Amino acid sequence: MSTPGHKPESTSVQAAPKSGTGDGAILKVKFSLKVVAFCASVMTLSWFFEGWRRIHQDAGFLSVSILIAGIVCTVGLIAIQAFWIYVEEKQKGALLRRIDLFEKLYEGLVQRKLANNARRGEKAKHA
């Protein structure tokens, strides 16, 4: 349910100026993208349990494949969601621990977004 003047969150990662400072950029992740990632995590976690169950019944190639796919996909999706949490905490100023990998990803995404915004601005000037 939307309230008047409330702008729904976007579905992709995007940079926007920090409120009040104007010198930095923040990334936002749409709620719908978070829901999709959470649902996919639940599904891949079920692959893990299904693979584990099948390995106890018959340790065949399919059983091991399901287990490995469940592990890899679940860990990957959890890492993505952890990065989103890291970005949100960093932007709120409540970051407790700096993670170098996430910091590099964050800076890279911010720089890419700023470069894209600058290119769009140049195209608008020439049009």
Sequence and secondary structure as in RCSB ss.txt:
>XXXX:A:sequence
MSTPGHKPESTSVQAAPKSGTGDGAILKVKFSLKVVAFCASVMTLSWFFEGWRRIHQDAGFLSVSILIAGIVCTV
GLIAIQAFWIYVEEKQKGALLRRIDLFEKLYEGLVQRKLANNARRGEKAKHA
>XXXX:A:secstr
   TT     SS EEEE TTT SSEEEE  HHHHHHHHHHHHHHHHHHHHHHHHHHH   HHHHHHHHHHHHHHH
HHHHHHHHHHHHHHHHHT   S  HHHHHHHHHHHHHHHHHHHHHHHHHHH 
